Amino acid sequence: MTYDFDLFVIGAGSGGVRAARFAAGYGARVAVAESRYLGGTCVNVGCVPKKLLVYGAHFAEDFEQAQGFGWSLGDARFDWPTLIANKNREIARLNGIYRNLLLGSGVTLLEGHARLLDEHRVEFGGQRYSARHILLATGGWPHIPDIPGHEHAIGSNEAFFLEQLPKRVLVVGGGYIAVEFASIFHGLGAETSLLYRRELFLRGFDGAVRTHLRDELSKRGLDLQFNCDIERIDKQADGSLLAILQDGRRLATDCVFYATGRRPMLDNLGLENTGVELDERGFIKVDEQFQTSAPSILAIGDVIGRVQLTPVALAEGMAVARRLFKPEEYRPVDYQSIPTAVFSLPNIGTVGLSEEQAKAAGHQVKVYESRFRPMKLTLTDCQERTLMKLVVDADSDRVLGCHMVGPEAGEIIQGLAVALKAGATKRIFDETIGVHPTAAEEFVTMRAPITP
Ligand SMILES: Cc1cc2nc3c(=O)[nH]c(=O)nc-3n(C[C@H](O)[C@H](O)[C@H](O)COP(=O)(O)OP(=O)(O)OC[C@H]3O[C@@H](n4cnc5c(N)ncnc54)[C@H](O)[C@@H]3O)c2cc1C
């Protein structure tokens, strides 16, 4: 049978674009359908605009600290509409780059919604296209719980386009997106509270990292409220909101921002016309080579709900393109030791196992920790402290995890991820010469374990 395309990709986000470009580069005839925005979540309503807002929020502390270095600044004022307009301009530029990348690699770009008709056919704009393989890379969507008044709340998609910075914000959630947005709103001057229903945010991160960040955020004046949740949101006559908590408290605010998880984007995708199955969490079920229960249909990225990060979607996209069109270069995606950052203020950078995970996996661990006031702050009134931590296997001396809370932690952890991937031991860390004077050199100068 002949097909219109060798590969039809639904979704031009991180994973879809990577798979499409690589497949086309290997000589496949490829189409990509995109219903909203080129570059997907990461470029439009995820990593990129989020990081730009974090940079914006960081200036507040820069201005304050500058005074210790002899600078006197006038009355620094912040204008949210300017930041959002500039951010939008940059995103539009990136959308253009994605378009050129796809077209330049010979991919047929179809802008609009695509829907599966069966396991080899897709409907797009009233047309039907056939393909030998179909790749679902449709990503995810913010989930806002269905409580009374949920229509007054926003998710991350809307937060990037607010017309004004709210004066008061309640951020609900305990994942990295909640923590980052709480830092953004607080840094930009909004009176911000973070509400989370469990005892501490960032489940899965190292315990010392979680408590250290909690303490640092509290020191900055960010109001953290754990073990609580919103029961109802009422709109007031003056347009403000009243959040009624399950414990009966009533919190007045101007914005309720939910970051309580993301669901897979399967809306009107036509899965019912195929044998594609979902897992128990509702994400698309795939095998280790990203094949769904329908042999001609594959899925990658957030829609399979494994590790919802852009570099992981990219790696999965590349693996699919190779598996289908360059099998001799196929390598499975390595989900071990994925480095990651939380761009809270201060940042978290982490790679490998937390102390808790290492112990649960049966390792006898040695833990090294350093807590210090960064040199840059010594001329300022800021009492922020940095945390660095190494989790080491006591038997093999192998470094199992590196964790940091402090300025530029995301930048610093990337290099350490290479060391962990290469299987570095603590001895190798010790024998590595530091870069002086930096904060990062602490990672190679921690001599005595804090555990026996
Ligand atoms: C606020 C926020 C901050 C984040 N920050 C980071 C970060 O700092 N670092 C990091 O690594 N990750 C971050 N992420 C996660 C990252 O954005 C995702 O993991 C990544 O975008 C997933 O890529 P994907 O290709 O699976 O899906 P997406 O990038 O979501 O792309 C899916 C695309 O499919 C399109 N689509 C869906 N259905 C259809 C259809 N039927 N027809 C046509 N097109 C369709 C969508 O419009 C979308 O463009 C963040 C996410 C959010 C929400």
The ligand as an ORCA input file, in Angstrom:
! r2SCAN-3c Opt
* xyz 0 1
  C       4.397     26.532     33.024
  C       5.303     25.435     32.522
  C       6.663     25.540     32.714
  C       7.510     24.539     32.256
  N       8.845     24.688     32.473
  C       9.696     23.731     32.027
  C      11.091     23.871     32.206
  O      11.572     24.854     32.786
  N      11.907     22.911     31.734
  C      11.409     21.800     31.090
  O      12.187     20.953     30.661
  N      10.083     21.639     30.904
  C       9.216     22.571     31.354
  N       7.869     22.426     31.149
  C       7.375     21.188     30.516
  C       7.516     21.236     28.993
  O       6.929     22.412     28.510
  C       6.861     20.009     28.395
  O       7.396     18.855     29.001
  C       7.080     19.918     26.889
  O       6.591     21.053     26.239
  C       6.407     18.661     26.334
  O       6.550     18.608     24.946
  P       5.512     17.794     24.062
  O       6.085     17.777     22.674
  O       5.173     16.514     24.688
  O       4.156     18.630     24.090
  P       3.841     20.197     23.832
  O       5.058     21.013     23.832
  O       2.766     20.517     24.756
  O       3.302     20.186     22.332
  C       2.083     19.591     21.977
  C       1.519     20.340     20.781
  O       0.471     19.559     20.202
  C      -0.539     20.448     19.729
  N      -1.775     19.665     19.597
  C      -2.463     19.036     20.585
  N      -3.504     18.355     20.047
  C      -3.454     18.572     18.701
  C      -4.261     18.114     17.600
  N      -5.270     17.256     17.771
  N      -3.925     18.525     16.355
  C      -2.861     19.357     16.154
  N      -2.071     19.802     17.153
  C      -2.356     19.404     18.404
  C      -0.586     21.506     20.835
  O      -1.182     22.701     20.358
  C       0.886     21.677     21.169
  O       1.484     22.709     20.424
  C       6.987     23.411     31.578
  C       5.609     23.296     31.380
  C       4.769     24.288     31.847
  C       3.293     24.164     31.615
*
